[in-house]
Amino acid sequence: MQNDREWATLCGEILQRPGLAEDPRFRSNTDRVDNNTELTAILEEAFADLGADRVSGMLDRAGIADPGGPRRTGGSAVGVLAA
């Protein structure tokens, strides 16, 4: 995620978990980096049944930058979260 707008969009439109954007563990980019293990687990669960191409398409349609493309983590597609 490049900014908090993209994070909020990911949470609300893609994950269907809008409250996650305001979770104190993930509210800012620094918070997301500090809690990367927990966040990665959430994203892996959400994207477990989706391929990298599908996740990339979802990010594109939501207007979320995907500078490195989806990356594989534990066999699932997880969008790039780097600042």
OpenMM code with the backbone's topology and positions (N, CA, C; nanometers):
from openmm import Vec3, app, unit

residues = "MET GLN ASN ASP ARG GLU TRP ALA THR LEU CYS GLY GLU ILE LEU GLN ARG PRO GLY LEU ALA GLU ASP PRO ARG PHE ARG SER ASN THR ASP ARG VAL ASP ASN ASN THR GLU LEU THR ALA ILE LEU GLU GLU ALA PHE ALA ASP LEU GLY ALA ASP ARG VAL SER GLY MET LEU ASP ARG ALA GLY ILE ALA ASP PRO GLY GLY PRO ARG ARG THR GLY GLY SER ALA VAL GLY VAL LEU ALA ALA".split()
positions = [
    Vec3(0.0834, -0.1165, 0.0000),
    Vec3(0.0000, 0.0000, 0.0000),
    Vec3(0.0881, 0.1230, 0.0000),
    Vec3(0.0552, 0.2166, -0.0840),
    Vec3(0.1355, 0.3368, -0.0923),
    Vec3(0.0852, 0.4473, -0.0010),
    Vec3(-0.0384, 0.4380, 0.0454),
    Vec3(-0.0908, 0.5423, 0.1330),
    Vec3(-0.2128, 0.4903, 0.2090),
    Vec3(-0.2602, 0.5719, 0.3011),
    Vec3(-0.3727, 0.5296, 0.3844),
    Vec3(-0.5029, 0.5184, 0.3057),
    Vec3(-0.5189, 0.5967, 0.1977),
    Vec3(-0.6382, 0.5833, 0.1137),
    Vec3(-0.6428, 0.4442, 0.0513),
    Vec3(-0.5297, 0.3984, 0.0013),
    Vec3(-0.5255, 0.2652, -0.0577),
    Vec3(-0.5520, 0.1576, 0.0478),
    Vec3(-0.4996, 0.1771, 0.1677),
    Vec3(-0.5224, 0.0823, 0.2756),
    Vec3(-0.6732, 0.0752, 0.3072),
    Vec3(-0.7367, 0.1898, 0.3198),
    Vec3(-0.8802, 0.1934, 0.3490),
    Vec3(-0.9605, 0.1271, 0.2367),
    Vec3(-0.9206, 0.1498, 0.1121),
    Vec3(-0.9883, 0.0882, -0.0019),
    Vec3(-0.9705, -0.0627, 0.0005),
    Vec3(-0.8498, -0.1086, 0.0276),
    Vec3(-0.8252, -0.2521, 0.0370),
    Vec3(-0.9155, -0.3147, 0.1433),
    Vec3(-0.9191, -0.2521, 0.2598),
    Vec3(-1.0001, -0.3062, 0.3704),
    Vec3(-1.1486, -0.3084, 0.3368),
    Vec3(-1.1998, -0.1983, 0.2850),
    Vec3(-1.3430, -0.1871, 0.2604),
    Vec3(-1.3913, -0.2583, 0.1362),
    Vec3(-1.3227, -0.2384, 0.0244),
    Vec3(-1.3719, -0.2892, -0.1036),
    Vec3(-1.3259, -0.4313, -0.1349),
    Vec3(-1.2047, -0.4644, -0.0990),
    Vec3(-1.1513, -0.5950, -0.1373),
    Vec3(-1.1677, -0.6968, -0.0245),
    Vec3(-1.1263, -0.6602, 0.0953),
    Vec3(-1.1363, -0.7536, 0.2073),
    Vec3(-1.2757, -0.7583, 0.2683),
    Vec3(-1.3579, -0.6555, 0.2385),
    Vec3(-1.4914, -0.6441, 0.2984),
    Vec3(-1.4826, -0.6381, 0.4514),
    Vec3(-1.3780, -0.5709, 0.4996),
    Vec3(-1.3551, -0.5536, 0.6435),
    Vec3(-1.3173, -0.4079, 0.6696),
    Vec3(-1.4104, -0.3141, 0.6509),
    Vec3(-1.3766, -0.1722, 0.6641),
    Vec3(-1.3216, -0.1341, 0.8011),
    Vec3(-1.3609, -0.2023, 0.9054),
    Vec3(-1.3105, -0.1720, 1.0390),
    Vec3(-1.1629, -0.2003, 1.0552),
    Vec3(-1.1083, -0.2849, 0.9697),
    Vec3(-0.9667, -0.3176, 0.9765),
    Vec3(-0.8794, -0.1947, 0.9512),
    Vec3(-0.9285, -0.1013, 0.8711),
    Vec3(-0.8530, 0.0208, 0.8399),
    Vec3(-0.8297, 0.1057, 0.9641),
    Vec3(-0.9193, 0.0968, 1.0616),
    Vec3(-0.9068, 0.1754, 1.1850),
    Vec3(-0.8533, 0.0943, 1.3021),
    Vec3(-0.8225, -0.0326, 1.2791),
    Vec3(-0.7636, -0.1155, 1.3836),
    Vec3(-0.6309, -0.0527, 1.4243),
    Vec3(-0.6079, -0.0272, 1.5519),
    Vec3(-0.4843, 0.0390, 1.5959),
    Vec3(-0.3565, -0.0327, 1.5519),
    Vec3(-0.3641, -0.1618, 1.5302),
    Vec3(-0.2456, -0.2362, 1.4852),
    Vec3(-0.2067, -0.2027, 1.3415),
    Vec3(-0.3033, -0.1517, 1.2635),
    Vec3(-0.2815, -0.1334, 1.1199),
    Vec3(-0.3171, 0.0055, 1.0690),
    Vec3(-0.3459, 0.0988, 1.1565),
    Vec3(-0.3973, 0.2304, 1.1162),
    Vec3(-0.3001, 0.3058, 1.0248),
    Vec3(-0.1740, 0.3084, 1.0574),
    Vec3(-0.0760, 0.3810, 0.9751),
    Vec3(0.0201, 0.2815, 0.9109),
    Vec3(0.0966, 0.3276, 0.8140),
    Vec3(0.1942, 0.2401, 0.7511),
    Vec3(0.2937, 0.1877, 0.8548),
    Vec3(0.3350, 0.2740, 0.9465),
    Vec3(0.4277, 0.2306, 1.0514),
    Vec3(0.3650, 0.1199, 1.1345),
    Vec3(0.2367, 0.1348, 1.1684),
    Vec3(0.1661, 0.0316, 1.2442),
    Vec3(0.1610, -0.0997, 1.1657),
    Vec3(0.1342, -0.0895, 1.0358),
    Vec3(0.1260, -0.2100, 0.9533),
    Vec3(0.2603, -0.2805, 0.9448),
    Vec3(0.3676, -0.2034, 0.9340),
    Vec3(0.5017, -0.2624, 0.9312),
    Vec3(0.5327, -0.3274, 1.0659),
    Vec3(0.5012, -0.2576, 1.1737),
    Vec3(0.5283, -0.3104, 1.3080),
    Vec3(0.4505, -0.4387, 1.3368),
    Vec3(0.3352, -0.4546, 1.2733),
    Vec3(0.2487, -0.5708, 1.2962),
    Vec3(0.2355, -0.6563, 1.1705),
    Vec3(0.3436, -0.6618, 1.0951),
    Vec3(0.3443, -0.7297, 0.9664),
    Vec3(0.3044, -0.8768, 0.9757),
    Vec3(0.3479, -0.9466, 1.0794),
    Vec3(0.3158, -1.0889, 1.0914),
    Vec3(0.1652, -1.1096, 1.1004),
    Vec3(0.0986, -1.0314, 1.1848),
    Vec3(-0.0464, -1.0417, 1.1996),
    Vec3(-0.1176, -1.0022, 1.0704),
    Vec3(-0.0704, -0.8942, 1.0082),
    Vec3(-0.1335, -0.8465, 0.8854),
    Vec3(-0.1166, -0.9472, 0.7726),
    Vec3(0.0015, -1.0037, 0.7604),
    Vec3(0.0256, -1.1026, 0.6560),
    Vec3(-0.0676, -1.2221, 0.6728),
    Vec3(-0.0884, -1.2658, 0.7954),
    Vec3(-0.1796, -1.3786, 0.8206),
    Vec3(-0.3214, -1.3449, 0.7756),
    Vec3(-0.3666, -1.2230, 0.8023),
    Vec3(-0.5002, -1.1801, 0.7605),
    Vec3(-0.5113, -1.1799, 0.6087),
    Vec3(-0.4094, -1.1253, 0.5419),
    Vec3(-0.4121, -1.1178, 0.3957),
    Vec3(-0.4015, -1.2558, 0.3324),
    Vec3(-0.3171, -1.3411, 0.3883),
    Vec3(-0.3051, -1.4768, 0.3333),
    Vec3(-0.4379, -1.5518, 0.3431),
    Vec3(-0.5064, -1.5349, 0.4534),
    Vec3(-0.6369, -1.6001, 0.4689),
    Vec3(-0.7365, -1.5448, 0.3666),
    Vec3(-0.7375, -1.4134, 0.3497),
    Vec3(-0.8319, -1.3498, 0.2566),
    Vec3(-0.8056, -1.3899, 0.1121),
    Vec3(-0.6788, -1.4064, 0.0760),
    Vec3(-0.6426, -1.4333, -0.0624),
    Vec3(-0.6072, -1.5792, -0.0885),
    Vec3(-0.6301, -1.6673, 0.0089),
    Vec3(-0.5857, -1.8065, -0.0002),
    Vec3(-0.6339, -1.8782, -0.1260),
    Vec3(-0.7544, -1.8514, -0.1689),
    Vec3(-0.8105, -1.9229, -0.2833),
    Vec3(-0.8008, -1.8442, -0.4136),
    Vec3(-0.7267, -1.7344, -0.4121),
    Vec3(-0.7165, -1.6482, -0.5294),
    Vec3(-0.5766, -1.6554, -0.5880),
    Vec3(-0.5658, -1.6541, -0.7165),
    Vec3(-0.4361, -1.6514, -0.7823),
    Vec3(-0.3825, -1.5094, -0.7918),
    Vec3(-0.2552, -1.5002, -0.8226),
    Vec3(-0.1891, -1.3706, -0.8319),
    Vec3(-0.2550, -1.2798, -0.9355),
    Vec3(-0.2953, -1.3350, -1.0489),
    Vec3(-0.3585, -1.2537, -1.1532),
    Vec3(-0.4915, -1.1961, -1.1052),
    Vec3(-0.5682, -1.2755, -1.0318),
    Vec3(-0.6974, -1.2273, -0.9824),
    Vec3(-0.6779, -1.1163, -0.8788),
    Vec3(-0.5815, -1.1358, -0.7883),
    Vec3(-0.5549, -1.0331, -0.6876),
    Vec3(-0.5080, -0.9050, -0.7555),
    Vec3(-0.4188, -0.9166, -0.8522),
    Vec3(-0.3706, -0.7990, -0.9244),
    Vec3(-0.4863, -0.7257, -0.9924),
    Vec3(-0.5778, -0.7999, -1.0525),
    Vec3(-0.6948, -0.7388, -1.1158),
    Vec3(-0.7832, -0.6673, -1.0154),
    Vec3(-0.8014, -0.7275, -0.8997),
    Vec3(-0.8823, -0.6651, -0.7947),
    Vec3(-0.8190, -0.5330, -0.7510),
    Vec3(-0.6870, -0.5329, -0.7341),
    Vec3(-0.6163, -0.4103, -0.6948),
    Vec3(-0.6310, -0.3039, -0.8028),
    Vec3(-0.6146, -0.3439, -0.9280),
    Vec3(-0.6287, -0.2497, -1.0395),
    Vec3(-0.7673, -0.1865, -1.0419),
    Vec3(-0.8709, -0.2686, -1.0307),
    Vec3(-1.0084, -0.2176, -1.0359),
    Vec3(-1.0396, -0.1248, -0.9187),
    Vec3(-0.9741, -0.1471, -0.8057),
    Vec3(-0.9971, -0.0637, -0.6877),
    Vec3(-0.9102, 0.0619, -0.6885),
    Vec3(-0.8227, 0.0750, -0.7889),
    Vec3(-0.7357, 0.1916, -0.7968),
    Vec3(-0.6217, 0.1882, -0.6977),
    Vec3(-0.5789, 0.0675, -0.6633),
    Vec3(-0.4672, 0.0508, -0.5692),
    Vec3(-0.3425, 0.0188, -0.6489),
    Vec3(-0.2384, 0.0988, -0.6289),
    Vec3(-0.1121, 0.0773, -0.6987),
    Vec3(-0.0541, -0.0567, -0.6571),
    Vec3(0.0022, -0.1253, -0.7524),
    Vec3(0.0613, -0.2567, -0.7291),
    Vec3(0.1982, -0.2572, -0.7956),
    Vec3(0.2935, -0.1763, -0.7410),
    Vec3(0.4195, -0.1522, -0.8107),
    Vec3(0.5021, -0.2758, -0.8381),
    Vec3(0.4980, -0.3741, -0.7513),
    Vec3(0.5771, -0.4941, -0.7732),
    Vec3(0.4945, -0.6116, -0.8198),
    Vec3(0.3657, -0.5894, -0.8381),
    Vec3(0.2775, -0.6994, -0.8701),
    Vec3(0.2562, -0.7847, -0.7465),
    Vec3(0.1577, -0.8729, -0.7516),
    Vec3(0.1364, -0.9595, -0.6367),
    Vec3(0.2587, -1.0470, -0.6137),
    Vec3(0.2849, -1.0761, -0.4895),
    Vec3(0.3971, -1.1635, -0.4608),
    Vec3(0.3420, -1.2888, -0.3940),
    Vec3(0.4111, -1.3963, -0.4114),
    Vec3(0.3688, -1.5218, -0.3533),
    Vec3(0.4253, -1.5340, -0.2123),
    Vec3(0.3402, -1.5655, -0.1180),
    Vec3(0.3811, -1.5867, 0.0201),
    Vec3(0.3087, -1.7106, 0.0686),
    Vec3(0.3809, -1.8145, 0.0966),
    Vec3(0.3181, -1.9358, 0.1462),
    Vec3(0.2184, -1.9954, 0.0489),
    Vec3(0.2389, -1.9757, -0.0806),
    Vec3(0.1506, -2.0339, -0.1798),
    Vec3(0.0280, -1.9520, -0.2129),
    Vec3(0.0095, -1.8380, -0.1462),
    Vec3(-0.1059, -1.7542, -0.1762),
    Vec3(-0.0597, -1.6194, -0.2292),
    Vec3(-0.1475, -1.5501, -0.2972),
    Vec3(-0.1127, -1.4191, -0.3525),
    Vec3(-0.1389, -1.3118, -0.2476),
    Vec3(-0.0370, -1.2344, -0.2178),
    Vec3(-0.0500, -1.1257, -0.1203),
    Vec3(-0.0009, -0.9992, -0.1886),
    Vec3(-0.0855, -0.8938, -0.1914),
    Vec3(-0.0473, -0.7680, -0.2549),
    Vec3(0.0695, -0.7037, -0.1851),
    Vec3(0.1406, -0.6231, -0.2560),
    Vec3(0.2560, -0.5530, -0.2024),
    Vec3(0.2081, -0.4482, -0.1012),
    Vec3(0.2656, -0.4476, 0.0178),
    Vec3(0.2252, -0.3551, 0.1226),
    Vec3(0.3337, -0.2547, 0.1551),
    Vec3(0.4403, -0.2558, 0.0809),
    Vec3(0.5512, -0.1639, 0.1103),
    Vec3(0.5085, -0.0204, 0.0890),
    Vec3(0.5640, 0.0655, 0.1685),
    Vec3(0.5334, 0.2089, 0.1570),
    Vec3(0.5985, 0.2664, 0.0334),
] * unit.nanometer
topology = app.Topology()
chain = topology.addChain("A")
for resn in residues:
    res = topology.addResidue(resn, chain)
    for name in ("N", "CA", "C"):
        topology.addAtom(name, app.Element.getBySymbol(name[0]), res)
